[in-house]
Amino acid sequence: MYRALILLGLLAACNVPPPSPEEVAQICEEQARAAQGPTGRVSVGVNNRTGSYVSGEIGVTGDFLAGRDPQEVYSRCVMRRTGNAPYRPPVLN
């Protein structure tokens, strides 16, 4: 029974259409933006249960730590996901 479920899951995965070139570009742009520098956010608020609060997070990618060029990160990501060169330059703002 377990093997049949795994086989059905694998067969179902084969019918998933690949992402469009624009979807791949957007995914790879996010990776390239993360290679530009640390990312983060801070939240400040007040609620009835705990009173005031502050929270935050900082993210650093291996691409940033390795000093990789964001343009190169984008190009490699698109090539890896589609097998083709990027059809447009990344928007990294």
PyMOL commands that set and color helices and strands:
alter all, ss='L'
color gray80, all
select helices_A, chain A and resi 2-14+21-36+62-65+70-82
alter helices_A, ss='H'
color red, helices_A
select strands_A, chain A and resi 39-47+51-59
alter strands_A, ss='S'
color yellow, strands_A
deselect
rebuild
show_as cartoon
